[in-house]
């Protein structure tokens, strides 16, 4: 059974939900603490949502320097699949594993609602269970969710097919090009602002379609599909 590490920083809120999603998908969640000196043999890592270190300085700016993140950066450069959700996306951008930054939402209001997103890239380690152009509904909840980058960077992401998810039916935060999620050049690192871990079961979420990210990476680790 593949082991998926779920990091907890001071201020993390959604680590329990991410671990539950891994378990629901058929994997073994492994708790990783921000001060850990090793990754405990995990096969992939999730950096979950919340407010790491209270979002002081800038969202994700302090968590990026946590001891465990040094290990994650090194492992990701070697091909370890990594998923950053909401605050985790912010951390991955601060760590340089993904380009761009997440700025205050347009209008400066906290956004919390169910959001339709469209799948743009099904060839990442986290999206092979989806189909290109498919849409599903997941919660979005953030105040610093607006993806921004130099125009040249956004153009490169678009040209290279590295936009993984895009907001559909309305942009909740003013993200450039309606971008909700992106990936690294090797397609192993993915970050997105909406919360798929809150949409793994129709009984408890707006849909069960978020589970696809977690089953996709387990397929990938097992050598199934992309």
N, C-alpha and C positions, 0 to 999 in steps of 0.2 A: 504494500500500500504506500503510495507516494505521500511524503511529508511536506506540508505547506506551513511555513513559519508565519506567524501573525505578530507584528511588533506592537508593544505597548510603551508609549511615552507618558510622562506625567501630563494629564489633560486629554489623553486619548479616550474617545467615547464609544467607538464602534468596533472595538477589537472582538468583543464577544459575539457580535452579529457576523463578523467576517469568519471567525472560527466555526460558527454554526453552519455557515454557507459551505465551507470546505467539507465539513462532516456530512452535510446533506448531499453533497456531490459525490461522496464516496472516498474522500481523502482523509488523512490524519492531520488535524491541526496541531501545531507545536507553538506554544507560547514563547515569544522572544521578548526579553526585557531591554529597555533602551541602553542599559549599561553592560549588556552581555559581551563577553570577550570572544565568543564563537557563535556560529549559527546552528549548532546542534544537529548537523547532518541533514538539514532540510533540503528539499529538491526545488523549492520555489518560495517566494516571500511576498506577503501582502503588507503594505503600509496603509493602515486603515484611517478612517476619518476621526475627527474630533478637533481639539484645540491644543495641540502639542505645546507644552511650556506656556500655555495661556496665549499663544500667538503673539507673544512679546516681540518687539522689534519689527517682525514681519511674519506672516503665517509660514511656518515651516523653517524659518531661518535658524532657529536654535537647534531644532531636532536634526537638522542636516549634519551637525557636528557631534551627535551622540555616538558613543563607541560602536554600537551595533551598525550604524549607518556606514561607517568606514568599511566594515566587512561586506555590507550589502553592495556598496559601490564596486568594490573589488570583484565580488562574485558576479555581479551583473555584467561587468566588462568581460567576464569569462563565459557569459551566456546563460547565467541563472535567470529564469523567468521572474519578473518582479511586477507587481500590480500596485499602483497607488490610487487610493480612492479619496476624493475630496481633500482633506488635509494631507493625505498621503501623496496626492498629485502635487500639491504645493511643495512638500518635502522633496520629491523627486526632481522638481524643477530647480529648487534651491541647491540640490546636490549635484546638478549638472548632468543627471542621467536623462533628462528630457529638456528640450529648449523652451524658451519663453518664460512667462511668469503669470501668476494669478493675482489680479488686482481687485480692488473694491468694485462691487457690482455697480452697474449704471444706476443712478438714482440713490446709491449708498444705503440701500435697504437690504436687510436679511431676507432671503428668499427661501420659502419652504412650501413645496407643493409637489404633486405628481407630475412628471415631465415626460413627454414623448421624445425619444432619441432614435436616430437613424444610424444603422451600422454601415460604415463606409469601407472598412477593411476587414476581411475575414481570414487573412493570412498571418495573423499574429499568434503568439503562443496562447493568447487569452480569448480568441474570437472564432475559432474554427467551427464551433457548433452553430454559428449564425449564418445567415445568407446576406450577401451584399444588397443593400437597399431595404432590408427588413427594418421594421420599426417595433419598438416595445416601450412600455411605460415603467419608469422607476422614479423613486423620490429624488428630489434635489433639495439640499438644505445648506446654504452657505451665504456668507456676506462678502467673501473674497473669492468669487468664482469666475471672474471675467478673464478669459485667456487673452493675453496680449503678447506681442513679439514684434520685432522689426518686420517690416513688410517683406524684406528679402527672406527672412526665416519662414514666415507664413507661406510665401510663394514656394519655397523649397519643400515644406511639409505637404503642400497640395500636389506639387509636381511628382514627389516621390511616393505618393499614396500613404503618407504617414498620419493623415487625419483618420482616426479610427471610429469615432462617434461624432455625430453632429446633432444639435438641437433641432427638433421638428415641431411644427405647430406653434412657433414663437420662441424667441431667444430670451431666457429668463434673467440674463445678467449682462448682456452687451458684448459677449465674447466675439472676437474677430472671426469672421467667416462662419459664425454659428458653431464654432468648435467646442465640443463637449469632452473630447478625449483624443489623445495622440499617442504615438509609439516611437520607440527608438529606431535607429536605422536598421538594426538587425531583427526588429519585430519582436524582441523578447521582453522589453520593458514597455508597459502601458500605463498611462495615467488618465483618469477621468473624474469629473466633478460629481455627476450623479451617483447614487448609491445602489449598485446591483445587489449587495448583500441584504438589502431591505426588500428585495423583490424576488425571493426564491420560492415562495409558496403563495398561491392565490388566496389562501385562508388568512394570511397575515400581512400581505402586501398588495399593491395595486395589480401585480401580475406575478407569475412565477418565472418570467423570462430572464431575470437577472442571473439565474443559476448557470446559464450558458457560459459565463466567463470562467466559472470554477470547474465545470466539467471539461471545458476546452483545455485548460492547462493540465488537467489530469490525463486527458487524451494525449497531449503533447509529451508529457513525461513518460507515458507508457509506449510512445512511439506510434500512436494512432493518428492518422490524418496529418495536418500541417503542424 
